[in-house]
Amino acid sequence: MDLNYSAEEQAFRKEVRTWLDANIPEDLRRKVLDYEELSKDDLVRWHKILAKKGWVAPSWPVEWGGTGWNAVQRYIFEEEYAQAGAPPIAAFGVTMCGNVLIRFGTDAQKKHFLPRIYHCDDFWCQGYSEPGSGSDLASLKTRAERKGDHYVVNGQKIWTTLGHYGDWIFCLVRTDPNNPKKQEGISFLLIDMKTPGITVRPLYLVDEGHEVNEVFFDDVKVPVENLVFEENKGWTVAKYLLGHERLNTGRIGGSKRELAKLKKMAAETMYRGRPMIEDQRFKDRLSRVEIELMALEVTNMRFLDEMRRTGNIGPEVSMLKIRGTEIQQALTELTMQVAGPRAQLFKPVDYDGFDSYGGSLASRYFNYRKTSIYAGSNEIQRNIMSKMALGL
């Protein structure tokens, strides 16, 4: 097992770091580092910059605009990307729907949708969760009934991230309500959000932010050609999509960036007459999180080595999702502890010598409670590993 980067990989890291430093718009970098909300225009602007460079879809085949990078190069890119403070690429288009279409889409679907996803001509969102159907996604009730050359969709989705920006939504719908096995009888549809009968209603979070939504479908007509894969076989597509989502939830690069910021913040904050970073109890907690992050990075390197040798990884990859999200949450907790009462402010505010750390910390803390839930809760991930990896 080789856990070291080669000279070529180190040179690639330098290339990525140099380009990102030179090309991330400073106003967008500042928003990311200050935890400010990014508008649709912000997200699309950065997406198009990255697409022009040819780096927006590293995991796609070269024929559709992919980079041709191997697994290690993709990881290096993701790590440098996060540490540079680059805005996120909305995963619903490139990472999720794009990869699904590459694997399961028809030629017509690929030719129409993939170029538009690549250049962000369409902004995508995800229609999975429903009231009462979150971790138990297979219990979803949104119904799609086929009538001739189209489906008629009725039902509701909830917690639809960036749904108010969406031009299109990919949805899991129930096309066979009589199948006794709930995982069967589900289909995967692509739906134009401008179709009559769709209503998007905002859900405001505790920080008054508008990130998630409810989406209602009332007799919405969807052409049959927008069915991905086979009717009633959408669960196969859903599992494939969730696998791609979980690979990106460890966010090691982002956690390393936040750890460095936390250390600087703790060094500048006085607590009982000395910098907080010198407080022994705080230092113990900080050290534990840093060690866990280092261990997660080594574990990730092991997976990368396996992918480098075999081309695939097993269900053990759920470890990255579990530990990665727990570390992200621990970092927000420690940051709240350092900020104290200033963490309650929802909007960025500059403090003398405090470098704007007091702004948005409380809202970020609350927002990060979701990380151990989305893409399959951490409890579900432990079940997957116990069954698929340990055979229990």
Steps between C-alpha positions, in 0.01 A plus 500: 500500500642838396360797695743754358446735208724456198705785354247528217214524749682768698553698177131462421412635845715808436332556163151484652592725794657762274203513263242521780689779676509698178143441379258489794321838501591670826142598582391136474798372702416753772138385511610138542751576774254726686216242474282738302216376281586455133238611250407309187699752297805436721476124452443521126781753449759278667365187329552659159857608588585143599323358193702726272817362661367146445506408869133509592428125458816302592312172544332508156639310200725710279252471212249704702748757632672310780862567590636148467650528849548187706353454849802649677503809280128551561558481875790746483280737300216476754738560791665805342161626385364499855809648660505783245152614604348435159119521474328162480384354172136410564521123518149432373595562138858389436558247777157344532278534194792516258657177625161330504437593136848382399429163661126452431386765251398446141711646220238770447499590871879521508522716189236740624571530872874441553628805306245719677600362841868546417456869411236562770237598246258314728512515880397169658351399835414167660153362575560215744383567857131526586312562824545166678743366239853615574735234630236245395499637147340189351173587677447803272146568382525751213307328222564497126225342291570432134242631255602449139821685419536670838483444875272696732683576826331582832662534837746700705876522556662673795841637605568567132833681514519799260167399352413869461792525255412183312427485128472120515450245775576128499239311700430161644134417445284196562375348175378168643320554832391135519846340517540345848874576502523876551841532329339378181238696314706822522613692189747782434360800307651823368248784541508855361427732794309735267235233438149609608396351833835540683506725807819581694445622855796625710597349834684756712766369735579618854742762361224627268692360204315365196692192393236228495147475367182297465407405145142404414389312187137532395416309180842579354549354152845350432591354157577129507837570334604665830498162674856393587576127479196272525160562648480363856881461514576844638635361828801369308563854373442650845762276665754583231438873547531480879836327462633801310353733763667316789845513342492879531370535856833444681619848395852452635637806323224721638554366852873569477421858398257542789745346748768753403248782535389368840859489628558861394174606658583322830846658506346850469220451755578566867355267763574553870794719423668290234436384141230237491723265306712469817206381708571132570144370470446685172839386374410138577179521295675680215782244492255212492317644198830570322620143559168361374528716189853374438377141543213567258746634243714184531186286468405691190849440360446128552180516295681697233774239488235230460336695219840553339560123504153354441289782358226472765429509873260312721230596751773591751504842333211582735771553764598820320145629516457415869828631636521789255162643599564445872828692471324783314248524783770489767683789333186714500447420870853608591465815291181587686682447830775741399263765362279497809215757490627638170400174330135597539530765228354376173669752269876553452633778722860621519664516840832666574764234455231234470494478120120470472495159674197601708264510205272211397658248737174414674315449173786286370493290817128432463531435127769237555267289717369368167831354380457176696152457350515574127624241247374235741522561874812383683290235672405366156867508396593286801231252401641487146850425627380238747305315229712554189851512648481296821220263402314549827 
